[in-house]
Amino acid sequence: MSADPSTTTAPGVWQRFRQWLPDHVDARVRVAAWISLILEIAIVGTGGAVRLTDSGLGCEWPLCTADSLFPTEAQSYHSLIEFGNRGLSFFVGLAAVAVIVFVSRIRHQRRDLWTMAWIVFAGVLVQAAVGGILVLFDLHPNLVSFHYIVSLVLVGVSAAFVARMGQPAGPRELAVPRWLAVVTHISSFVLAITVLIGVLTTGAGPHSGDPEVTLRNGFDATVLEHVHSWPAYAMFALTLVMVIGAWVVGATRFRGWAIALLAVELVQIAVGLYQARNDLPPLAVGVHMVLAAIAVAVMTAVVMHVKRPVAAAA
């Protein structure tokens, strides 16, 4: 009796697919991880464009109109901007799935990468749900703030994945003196405070996402602008300490990322001063938002280089 093709072909295809998947971190994993990180940062920019061009209610939810998934000719350019952000979220999710698939074969050896990949994918699903809820609740400022913070968390996890994928699994040890590690972790906490106050400042400012939406979070934006600058300057000073400290102790890889962080902060401070003194022009605010995401990614890389694999040290 001959075998049923339906019972032999499918397993054969599946086995070949599994054999094709990486059995170590190769170029496919690296490319997918970098694409995922870049898209996570890019969607911060498109999300900012939605808000800063008053396009937050350009589409309904879950469709763009009552009977169309896509923007129609009768709608304004706001619908195109809003739908563009939604469209990019599909590719963000696709990249997250690709990373999961590519590390699935090594999930037992690299539990760290497997876990981070699933965190990013779960976060993308949460973001999709929050985005829909935002439209239904007329862009409530607290929900918009939550939406942005989740995006930054996903940027951080994606950056951690990129930093760890090039390192072997196993025990890790400090690659810098303990005092420098403490300064680094304090700096990451100060950055989180800076971002949080910045989010509250934006939620109190004039950019609500739609001309019909006047609800803000109730804080005084002018006062928060000054409060926001305090941890930002403290972060800059701490980063200088990290750069100088890494130079003194010879922590080359750590120093490189610390210098990159310092460069991002210099640009961020310049943009922040410009927007504060020019009545918050939308383009400057958008650049400030994207730079915050880049700062989170680079800060994550700095933190990930505080330790190194024991095998690499040996």
Beta strands, then each sheet from edge to edge (+ up, - down):
strand 1: 172-174
strand 2: 307-309
sheet 1: 1+ 2-
end
